[in-house]
Amino acid sequence: MAYAEVLSALADPTRRGLYERLARRPHRVGELARLARLSQPSVSQHLRVLSDAALVTHERDGTRRHYRASRAGLDELRTYLESMWDDVLAAYAAGDPAPPKKTAPKKTQMTRAPR
């Protein structure tokens, strides 16, 4: 598992919404589909992506699966972000100048072609 997979999984607003629901409490696929107003196959596909990114786990209860949020994927992402922050602090301590500010591109005027 890599932080890029976690970022990619959470980049989709529907998956992010499902993850946020699961972070509050476990749900069955049918409950999530009803709450999110999506089909069960669609929710199952989103849950597979979240599961592959270690953001959710599930437990079987007969034919039902109860999904819940998992910290493993977020821990991976947090480690990555903290390492980036450590690099920024080290550069600052070394006296490296701040990166140049980006300026807005100049607007160009469009002229009409002669007829």
N, CA and C of each residue as an Amber inpcrd file, in Angstrom:
protein
   345
   0.8480000  -1.1760000   0.0000000   0.0000000   0.0000000   0.0000000
   0.8910000   1.2360000   0.0000000   0.4620000   2.2320000  -0.7300000
   1.2450000   3.4580000  -0.8130000   0.3340000   4.6530000  -0.6090000
   0.9530000   5.7400000  -0.1760000   0.1810000   6.9580000   0.0730000
  -0.5450000   7.4270000  -1.1740000   0.0270000   7.1930000  -2.3610000
  -0.6110000   7.6240000  -3.6070000  -1.9560000   6.9330000  -3.7970000
  -2.0380000   5.6780000  -3.4100000  -3.2960000   4.9370000  -3.5160000
  -4.3460000   5.5260000  -2.5720000  -3.9180000   5.9410000  -1.3990000
  -4.8320000   6.5570000  -0.4300000  -5.3190000   7.9020000  -0.9640000
  -4.3940000   8.7050000  -1.4700000  -4.7840000   9.9990000  -2.0360000
  -5.7510000   9.8260000  -3.1970000  -5.4750000   8.8750000  -4.0480000
  -6.3390000   8.6170000  -5.1980000  -7.7270000   8.1690000  -4.7530000
  -7.7810000   7.2960000  -3.7640000  -9.0710000   6.8060000  -3.2730000
  -9.9040000   7.9350000  -2.6750000  -9.2720000   8.8140000  -1.9270000
  -9.9980000   9.9000000  -1.2640000 -10.2440000  11.0930000  -2.1780000
  -9.6240000  11.1010000  -3.3510000  -9.8280000  12.2140000  -4.2820000
 -11.2380000  12.2230000  -4.8500000 -11.8550000  11.0680000  -4.9270000
 -13.2170000  10.9780000  -5.4450000 -14.1990000  11.4150000  -4.3540000
 -15.0540000  12.4120000  -4.6150000 -15.9660000  12.9100000  -3.5830000
 -16.9440000  11.8570000  -3.0610000 -17.3720000  10.9490000  -3.9190000
 -18.3010000   9.9060000  -3.4680000 -17.6100000   8.9690000  -2.4920000
 -16.3850000   8.5380000  -2.8370000 -15.6430000   7.6560000  -1.9320000
 -15.3160000   8.3630000  -0.6330000 -14.9480000   9.6400000  -0.7320000
 -14.6330000  10.3960000   0.4800000 -15.8620000  10.4710000   1.3850000
 -17.0240000  10.6830000   0.7920000 -18.2640000  10.7280000   1.5700000
 -18.5670000   9.3980000   2.2310000 -18.3720000   8.3050000   1.4940000
 -18.5820000   6.9810000   2.0770000 -17.6030000   6.7460000   3.2290000
 -16.3450000   7.1300000   3.0200000 -15.3490000   6.9480000   4.0810000
 -15.7300000   7.7590000   5.3280000 -16.1810000   8.9780000   5.1350000
 -16.5560000   9.8150000   6.2740000 -17.7370000   9.2140000   7.0400000
 -18.6900000   8.6180000   6.3190000 -19.8060000   7.9360000   6.9990000
 -19.2810000   6.7580000   7.8220000 -18.3770000   5.9960000   7.2140000
 -17.8380000   4.8230000   7.9070000 -16.9570000   5.2130000   9.0810000
 -16.3680000   6.3960000   9.0330000 -15.5380000   6.8610000  10.1490000
 -16.4160000   7.1480000  11.3760000 -17.6750000   7.4740000  11.1380000
 -18.5900000   7.7400000  12.2550000 -19.1170000   6.4550000  12.8820000
 -19.4400000   5.4630000  12.0170000 -19.9060000   4.1760000  12.5210000
 -19.9290000   3.1610000  11.3700000 -19.8940000   1.8530000  11.6980000
 -19.9580000   0.8310000  10.6520000 -21.3200000   0.8430000   9.9470000
 -21.3100000   0.4170000   8.6860000 -22.5380000   0.3170000   7.8870000
 -22.4790000  -0.9260000   7.0230000 -23.6560000  -1.4040000   6.6290000
 -23.7540000  -2.4460000   5.6040000 -23.8170000  -1.7500000   4.2500000
 -23.5160000  -2.4920000   3.1910000 -23.5170000  -1.9330000   1.8320000
 -24.8880000  -1.3530000   1.5050000 -25.9320000  -2.0760000   1.8370000
 -27.2900000  -1.6060000   1.5490000 -27.6000000  -0.2840000   2.2320000
 -27.1650000  -0.1400000   3.4740000 -27.3680000   1.1300000   4.1940000
 -26.6330000   2.2670000   3.4920000 -25.3890000   2.0070000   3.1250000
 -24.5970000   3.0370000   2.4480000 -25.2320000   3.4260000   1.1170000
 -25.7180000   2.4310000   0.3770000 -26.3480000   2.7080000  -0.9130000
 -27.5770000   3.5890000  -0.7250000 -28.3790000   3.2700000   0.2690000
 -29.5840000   4.0620000   0.5260000 -29.2290000   5.4790000   0.9530000
 -28.2980000   5.6120000   1.8740000 -27.9130000   6.9340000   2.3770000
 -27.2620000   7.8010000   1.2990000 -26.4370000   7.1840000   0.4520000
 -25.7150000   7.9250000  -0.5880000 -26.5220000   8.0300000  -1.8820000
 -27.6670000   7.3470000  -1.9150000 -28.5180000   7.3270000  -3.1130000
 -27.7570000   6.8020000  -4.3260000 -27.0950000   5.6760000  -4.1110000
 -26.3380000   4.9980000  -5.1630000 -26.8020000   3.5550000  -5.2290000
 -26.4940000   2.8880000  -6.3290000 -26.8150000   1.4680000  -6.4310000
 -25.8430000   0.6680000  -5.5620000 -26.2760000  -0.5090000  -5.1320000
 -25.3900000  -1.3480000  -4.3260000 -24.1280000  -1.7450000  -5.0870000
 -24.2280000  -2.0900000  -6.3980000 -22.9790000  -2.4060000  -7.1120000
 -22.0090000  -1.2240000  -7.1530000 -22.5360000  -0.0190000  -7.2900000
 -21.6750000   1.1630000  -7.3130000 -20.9790000   1.3490000  -5.9650000
 -21.7380000   1.2070000  -4.8920000 -21.1530000   1.3420000  -3.5530000
 -20.1060000   0.2530000  -3.3380000 -20.3960000  -0.9590000  -3.7850000
 -19.4310000  -2.0620000  -3.6310000 -18.1290000  -1.7630000  -4.3560000
 -18.2190000  -1.1680000  -5.5450000 -17.0010000  -0.8060000  -6.2790000
 -16.2030000   0.2540000  -5.5190000 -16.8910000   1.2570000  -4.9880000
 -16.1960000   2.2930000  -4.2140000 -15.5550000   1.6870000  -2.9590000
 -16.2710000   0.7720000  -2.3150000 -15.7220000   0.1380000  -1.1170000
 -14.4970000  -0.7130000  -1.4450000 -14.4730000  -1.3160000  -2.6190000
 -13.3000000  -2.1020000  -3.0220000 -12.0770000  -1.1950000  -3.1500000
 -12.2620000  -0.0190000  -3.7570000 -11.1420000   0.9260000  -3.9020000
 -10.6710000   1.3800000  -2.5250000 -11.6140000   1.6980000  -1.6400000
 -11.2520000   2.1170000  -0.2830000 -10.5570000   0.9770000   0.4650000
 -11.0180000  -0.2300000   0.2490000 -10.4040000  -1.3940000   0.8980000
  -8.9920000  -1.6340000   0.3710000  -8.8080000  -1.5120000  -0.9390000
  -7.4730000  -1.6890000  -1.5310000  -6.4850000  -0.6510000  -1.0070000
  -6.9940000   0.5190000  -0.6360000  -6.1490000   1.5810000  -0.0810000
  -6.0240000   1.4740000   1.4390000  -6.5280000   0.3870000   2.0030000
  -6.4920000   0.1240000   3.4550000  -7.2340000   1.1880000   4.2510000
  -8.2750000   1.7570000   3.6570000  -9.0710000   2.7690000   4.3470000
 -10.3130000   2.1800000   5.0030000 -10.7440000   1.0040000   4.5660000
 -11.8860000   0.3410000   5.1850000 -11.5980000  -1.1450000   5.3370000
 -12.2570000  -1.7470000   6.2970000 -12.2360000  -3.1900000   6.4900000
 -13.6850000  -3.6470000   6.5910000 -13.8860000  -4.9560000   6.5100000
 -15.2440000  -5.4660000   6.6680000 -15.2340000  -6.7550000   7.4650000
 -16.3920000  -7.0170000   8.0770000 -16.6000000  -8.2570000   8.8130000
 -17.8440000  -8.9190000   8.2470000 -17.7950000 -10.2230000   8.0940000
 -18.9570000 -10.9720000   7.6010000 -19.8530000 -11.3620000   8.7670000
 -21.1460000 -11.2230000   8.5180000 -22.1600000 -11.6780000   9.4610000
 -23.1860000 -12.4300000   8.6230000 -22.9250000 -13.7090000   8.4000000
 -23.7640000 -14.4820000   7.4900000 -23.5280000 -14.0040000   6.0680000
 -24.5910000 -13.5560000   5.4100000 -24.4480000 -13.0560000   4.0370000
 -24.1860000 -11.5550000   4.0020000 -24.2080000 -10.9220000   5.1400000
 -24.0030000  -9.4650000   5.2020000 -22.5590000  -9.1330000   5.5470000
 -22.1430000  -7.9820000   5.0470000 -20.8100000  -7.4740000   5.3850000
 -20.9830000  -6.1150000   6.0460000 -20.3290000  -5.9520000   7.1510000
 -20.3350000  -4.6770000   7.8640000 -18.9920000  -3.9970000   7.6140000
 -19.0380000  -2.8240000   7.0140000 -17.8240000  -2.0750000   6.6900000
 -17.5650000  -1.0230000   7.7560000 -16.2890000  -0.8160000   8.0340000
 -15.8730000   0.2150000   8.9930000 -14.5930000   0.8600000   8.5040000
 -14.3580000   2.0840000   8.9450000 -13.1410000   2.8040000   8.5760000
 -11.9320000   2.1470000   9.2470000 -10.8130000   2.2160000   8.5700000
  -9.5580000   1.6790000   9.0920000  -8.5250000   2.7940000   9.1080000
  -7.6920000   2.7920000  10.1170000  -6.6510000   3.8330000  10.2250000
  -5.4110000   3.5300000   9.4080000  -5.2590000   2.3170000   8.9380000
  -4.0090000   1.9260000   8.2720000  -3.6750000   2.8300000   7.0870000
  -4.6430000   3.0860000   6.2340000  -4.3990000   3.9390000   5.0740000
  -4.0760000   5.3700000   5.4680000  -4.7920000   5.8750000   6.4570000
  -4.5270000   7.2400000   6.9150000  -3.1720000   7.3420000   7.5930000
  -2.7730000   6.2980000   8.2910000  -1.4440000   6.3020000   8.9110000
  -0.3520000   6.4040000   7.8510000  -0.5460000   5.6850000   6.7330000
   0.4070000   5.7460000   5.6180000   0.4770000   7.1660000   5.0570000
  -0.6810000   7.7670000   4.8630000  -0.7430000   9.1310000   4.3320000
  -0.1260000  10.1240000   5.3180000  -0.4090000   9.9500000   6.5800000
   0.1480000  10.8470000   7.6000000   1.6760000  10.7640000   7.6380000
   2.2120000   9.5700000   7.5380000   3.6650000   9.4010000   7.5200000
   4.2810000  10.1470000   6.3440000   3.6400000  10.0280000   5.1840000
   4.1230000  10.7260000   3.9910000   4.0860000  12.2440000   4.1890000
   2.9700000  12.7520000   4.6740000   2.8390000  14.2020000   4.8670000
   3.8220000  14.7200000   5.9150000   4.0240000  13.9500000   6.9760000
   4.9830000  14.3640000   8.0000000   6.4040000  14.3910000   7.4430000
   6.7290000  13.4540000   6.5670000   8.0730000  13.4570000   5.9810000
   8.2580000  14.6860000   5.0910000   7.2100000  15.0750000   4.3750000
   7.2950000  16.2950000   3.5620000   7.4850000  17.5100000   4.4660000
   6.7640000  17.5510000   5.5610000   6.8580000  18.6750000   6.4880000
   8.2570000  18.7370000   7.0920000   8.8180000  17.5840000   7.4200000
  10.1810000  17.5490000   7.9600000  11.1690000  18.1430000   6.9510000
  10.9830000  17.8390000   5.6670000  11.8510000  18.3900000   4.6240000
  11.7150000  19.9160000   4.5480000  10.4950000  20.4150000   4.6700000
  10.2590000  21.8640000   4.6310000  10.9460000  22.5320000   5.8120000
  10.8040000  21.9620000   7.0070000  11.4390000  22.5400000   8.1950000
  12.9630000  22.4970000   8.0960000  13.4940000  21.4200000   7.5520000
  14.9460000  21.3120000   7.3910000  15.4540000  22.3620000   6.4090000
  14.7310000  22.5850000   5.3280000  15.1290000  23.6080000   4.3550000
  15.0700000  24.9930000   4.9890000  14.0570000  25.2380000   5.7800000
  13.9240000  26.5320000   6.4600000  15.0830000  26.7340000   7.4380000
  15.4080000  25.7030000   8.1940000  16.4970000  25.7990000   9.1650000
  17.8400000  26.0180000   8.4700000  17.9750000  25.4800000   7.2650000
  19.2210000  25.6330000   6.5150000  19.3150000  26.9970000   5.8450000
  18.2560000  27.7670000   5.9200000  18.2870000  29.1050000   5.3410000
  17.9350000  29.1470000   3.8690000  17.3700000  28.0810000   3.3460000
  16.9480000  28.0970000   1.9490000  15.8400000  29.1310000   1.7710000
  15.9250000  29.8870000   0.6960000  14.8830000  30.8850000   0.4770000
  13.5510000  30.2120000   0.1650000  12.4930000  30.9370000   0.4250000
  11.1540000  30.4390000   0.1200000  11.0080000  30.3050000  -1.3840000
  10.1910000  29.3750000  -1.8210000   9.9910000  29.2400000  -3.2700000
   9.3720000  30.5190000  -3.8250000   9.6820000  30.8360000  -5.0920000
   9.1410000  32.0700000  -5.6660000   7.6160000  32.0180000  -5.7120000
   7.0210000  33.1910000  -5.5250000   5.5640000  33.2650000  -5.5720000
   5.1060000  33.1640000  -7.0110000   4.0100000  32.4800000  -7.1800000
   3.4400000  32.3570000  -8.5170000   2.6150000  33.6050000  -8.7970000
   2.7400000  34.0900000  -9.9960000   1.9410000  35.2460000 -10.3850000
   0.8700000  34.7930000 -11.3540000  -0.2100000  35.5220000 -11.3380000
  -1.3110000  35.1820000 -12.2340000  -0.8770000  35.4590000 -13.6670000
  -1.2880000  34.6010000 -14.5890000  -0.9240000  34.8500000 -15.9850000
  -1.5690000  36.1330000 -16.4820000  -0.8640000  36.7980000 -17.3840000
  -1.3830000  38.0450000 -17.9360000  -2.5660000  37.7430000 -18.8310000
  -3.5690000  38.6040000 -18.7280000  -4.7340000  38.4470000 -19.5790000
  -4.4290000  39.0930000 -20.9230000  -4.8170000  38.4000000 -21.9470000
  -4.6190000  38.9520000 -23.2850000  -5.9610000  39.3660000 -23.8340000
  -5.9470000  40.4730000 -24.5590000  -7.1820000  40.9370000 -25.1580000
  -7.3660000  40.2530000 -26.5000000  -8.5600000  39.8300000 -26.7170000
  -8.8660000  39.2120000 -28.0040000  -9.3960000  40.3050000 -28.9140000
  -8.9170000  40.3180000 -30.1090000  -9.3980000  41.2890000 -31.0760000
 -10.1680000  40.5650000 -32.1450000 -11.1250000  41.2660000 -32.6960000
 -11.9080000  40.6530000 -33.7560000 -11.1460000  40.7370000 -35.0660000
 -11.2410000  39.6750000 -35.7990000 -10.5830000  39.6470000 -37.1170000
 -11.3830000  40.5140000 -38.0740000 -10.7140000  41.2260000 -38.9650000
 -11.4530000  42.0460000 -39.9260000 -12.2930000  41.1590000 -40.8290000
 -13.4320000  41.6970000 -41.2250000 -14.3400000  40.9200000 -42.0890000
 -14.0790000  41.1990000 -43.5230000
